[in-house]
Amino acid sequence: DAPYSVIPYGCIEGVIYPAGATLKSNFNLEKEGVMQHTSLVEHKSRRVQGIWSDVKNVIRDTLEMIPFYLVPHGEGLHTTKVLVTEPNSAHHIDEELSVTHENFIQTPSDIIKKGMELISGEVHKGYQETEKMLLVGRHLMAIGKLVKEGEEIKMMPPSSDFRYILSQKTKDELVRLHRNKATIYKVLVGVLGVAGATLICVLVYRYYKKIKNYKDEQRRKEEFQRLRDREEQRRARIAHRRNPETLLSNTNSDTSDNDWDQSKCVVCLTNEREVVLLNCGHVCVCGDCAFALPEPKKCPVCRERVERFVTTFTP
């Protein structure tokens, strides 16, 4: 009974009744409504870089409306009625309008005009004429802000946190529709979440493998270097003990040189062969060249893929 009261977000259902003179269809005078949307769209094909594509050009697009009431149960204007304001700002209101007229007007054309259009790269197809209306007497549900001012009740757009909805569906149908959409969104979010988590796991695993391989390679390099230093020290001691005998024999020296040539790395031709390539088993490269082989590593002799390699030193 208060002269002014507000329901921030409420729902009402009723039958559409005009608050004044109705809008009549331009093509069927028997149809009357409170909203009228007319459009005229030009259709043509245009050639761009040798490819034809359809183009739409809006010639006319108008929306007319009059104030209207929602009357519960359609009992007439003497019952409680709600004035609907700003219906054009409702969410997707154009989808709630009924098509009262739709016609495609084909552009007249002859052979000469058709040929000129093909040469110019722009072919006019025709015009699409459409009329949509929110008809009087139809059931409508409104969800928004309800305001009572004196004896009059108004439905108007709510605050920016909520949607203003005018729909010919019932409340149960609208709730079911939004629940179905919410289910689809949840499934999509779940799929995207699983895909994102999988991608992150793959990237983390690849990064882990890269770091692990790098550390293993550094460890093998250090091990090679330690073994190489030890082998060089051992050979230096043996050479020091045998030096007087080897210098007296040119034959032995030539043989030693030939053995040295045969034990050189086939890649750098400088260092000794220090690595056994597996699974082929060839001993043909030094430690430095083994690590420098491009990925995927292949044996320089047989071109078989190298799964792993182990150190070896010739006596």
C-alpha angles and dihedrals in degrees: 000000000000113000090232128027136151136209104196094208120010140153130226133174129200149121122291116251124173121242091210141350111348128234113250125212114256090221104033116034092193091069117082129181147165096231127040126186118186126179138177116198126186116219122203142149122238130193115224118178091339095310122110118218135174117252128195122203119188108223098174133007118169134166122196127182143171130202113272141180134227109222116195114241090355094268095147138263094297091073128073108300134185122215112223113214130193096007090168090069093058118117111270092343091162090068090060095057119100119233107243097170136015125168137160114215110201117216111243111243141172133199095269094049091045091052092049091051092051090051093047091048097236123098120187112216103177146267130296112214117194135175124188127181141183097227128219115252095028121131113252135180120207126195118186144080116337117206127183114205110179107304095342126089119203133193112209140161113291126226119298091266093070137049125246105227130191111175139161089216121096121251092256092050092049092048090049091049093051092045090054090050090048090052091051091048091049091051091048091048090049093049092047090046092052091045091049093048090048091050091049091049091050092049092047091048092050091048090049091050091048092052092044093050091047092051092046090051092049090049092051091048091053090047091050091050093050092049091046092051090048092048092048091051090049093049092046090055092048092046091050092053095045099038099102093051096046093049092056094058120065090182092056089046092053090047090049091050091051090049089049091052091050092050095053122113111265091221107047097017088213113078126057122261106266107159136072110211114216140241093016093047098220118153100204112120140057125239094261094052092044090060092041094056109117121249124294088042115224132183111261090219107045100011091230115149114265112232095179141330136220132203124257133166129203114233 
